[in-house]
Amino acid sequence: MSTLQTMLGSYYATNFIRFSQMYKVMVQASPEHRDTPESILNLYLKNDKGEMVPFSTFITIEKVYGPEVLTRYNMYMSAMINGEPADGYSSGDAIAAVERVAKEALPRGFDIEWSGMTREEILSGNQTVYIFLICLLFVYLYWLPNMKVSFFLCRYF
């Protein structure tokens, strides 16, 4: 494999100094010997007997088509799906519907994971009660000193 890497890519061999300048020595095949995928078949490799053997004796080239981009999320292969709720439905309704359908339709070993604003919405949960209680606390703390002063003034005047 290192021979293939050296021929098609490049391989750092050493450095040399000339005219007070250091240069890297990178080894690779000439451009005309690595311009097409089929060029690999014309390269040679030395076997254990010292003979030069062409790569074509043990390599075949076959075009295989695959995706241009592999999407990953948390180091797992993933497919990104974007959507929004239909008119008359909340985002919570849409989240519940997607989770229900995923539980019913996805095969074993597959799962869904939320990201972005939807993930934040799920993690925050229903904080309306907490926000309401904090508002009541602030109102109480704001009005408490004023009520004491007004009671004090009403009592003595």
N, C-alpha and C positions, 0 to 999 in steps of 0.2 A: 504494500500500500504506500510506503514512503516513496517508492520509485514513481508511482502514478502521481502522487502529490507533487513531487519534484518536477516532473515533466509538464503537467498541465497547469499547476499553480506556480508555486515558487518555493524555494527552500533556502534558508539562511545558512551559508557555509562558514564564512569567516569575515574578518576585516583586513584591510591593508592600508598602509599610509603611503601617500605619494604627494610631493610638493607641500608638505606640512598639512595635509588634509586627509582625514580618515574616510575611507569608503567601505561600504558594506558589499560583500560578495553574495549575490543571490543567484542560485542555479535554477534554470528552467529551460524547457525546449524552445526552439526557435518558433516564432509566430506561425510560420507556414506548416509546422508539424502539430499544431494544436488549435487550428482554426475551426474545425467542425467536430462534432461528436464522433464521427467515424475515424477521425485521426488517431484515436486511441488504439485502433486495431493495427496501425502501422508502427507503433512504438515497440521497443524490444526490452526484455528483462533478462538478466543473467541468472541462470538456474544454479542448482547446487553442484553441477559438474563444470561450471564455468562457461557453458554454452549460451549464446544469445538466442532467446526464444521470443517470438512475437506475441504480443498480448492476444492476438486473434486466436491463438491455440486454446486459450482457456476463458475468453471473454466473448460474450455476444451482446450486441446492442439492440435494445427494444424500446420504442417510444411508449411511454406510459403517461397518460394524462391525469392530472390531479388538480386540486384547487390552487388558485394563484396565491391566496392568502389563507393561512391557518389561524383562526381566531381561538385564543385561549383566555380562560378566566380562572383564576386561582390554580394555574398550571394544568387545567383540564381542557380538553377540546370542547369548544362551545359553539353555539349558533346564536347570534344576537337577534332578538325580535323586538321591534319597537311598535308601540300602539298607543291608543288613547281610548277612553270610554266613549260609548255612544251617547247621543243626546239623552238627557234624563237620568243618566247613571253617574254615580260618584266614582272617584278613583278607587275608593275602598271596595265598591261593588266589582269593579274591573279586576282588582287584585284577587278578590275571593273567587271570581269566576275562572281566572287563569289557573289558580292553584287547584281548584276542583277539577278542571279539565285535565291538567297535567297529572293529577293523581290517578285519574281514570284511564288516560290514554297512553302515557309514557310507559315503555317497557321497563322491566326490572333492570336496575343499574343506572337508569337515567333520572335526573332530577332537575329542578329549576332553581335559579338563584337570581335575586334581584340586585340591581345596581343603580347608581345615580339617585335621582330624587325619589324614586319609588322605594329604594332601600332605606333612605332616610325617613320616609313616611312610615314604613313598617316599624323601624327601630324606635321612632318617637312614640308610637302607640297613640292611645287616646289621652292626650294631655289636657283636654278641655277642663276636666274637673280640677286638676292641679292649678291651672291658670286662674280659674274662678276663685279657688280658695286663697291664692296669693293676693288677688285683687281685693277680696274681703279683708284680708289681714292689713293691707295697705290702707284701706278706707278706715278700718278700726283704729289703726295707729295714728292716722291723720286727725280723726275726729275726737279721739280720746282726750288729748290735752285741751282742746277747745271746749269740750263738755265740762271738764273740771272747772275751767275758768268761768264758764257761764253759770254753773251751779254756785260757785263761790260768790259771784256778783249778785245773783238772785237772793241769796241768803242774807247778805249784809246790806243791801240797798233796797 
